[in-house]
Amino acid sequence: MLRYLKIAKWRANKQFKQQQKSWQPHQVKLLSHIKSIWFNLNTAQKLYLLAFITLAIFKLTWLCATITIIALIIKFWPQFNQLWNSLAGKALILVFYASIANFVLASTSGIVNEVT
C-alpha cells in the first residue's frame, strides 16, 4: 500500500511539473504584457492604479484617498499654474474661491441660527 502511495505521489509531482512547464511561456507573455502597460502609464495613472489596488485588495480607504489626492495634485498642479499665470485665470480662481467662501459662510450662519 505504501508503495502505491509513493508511485501516485511521484506521478502527481511529474504531472504538476509538466503543467508548470506548459504554463511558463504564458506567464512570461503575461508578465511582459503587464510591464508594457505599466511603463506606458504616467505617474498619476500609476498612482490611480495603486489606489484602486489598495482599495480592492486591502480595503484601506484612507490610504486609497491619500494616494488619489497625491495623484490629483500631480495631475492638476501644472494646469493650475498655467491658469494662475494669466490675468483672466487669476480672476477666475479668485471668483471661485469667493463663491465657495460665500456658501461656507451661509452654511455656518444657518447652523448658528439653528442653535440660538
LINTADA-V528220 format. One record per helix or strand of 2 or more residues. SS is the DSSP state (H for helix, E for strand). FROM is the first residue (numbers start at 1). TO is the last residue. Records with the same first field share a line. If there is no record, write none. Layout:
SS = FROM-TO / FROM-TO
//
This chain:
H = 2-40 / 43-58 / 61-84 / 87-115
//
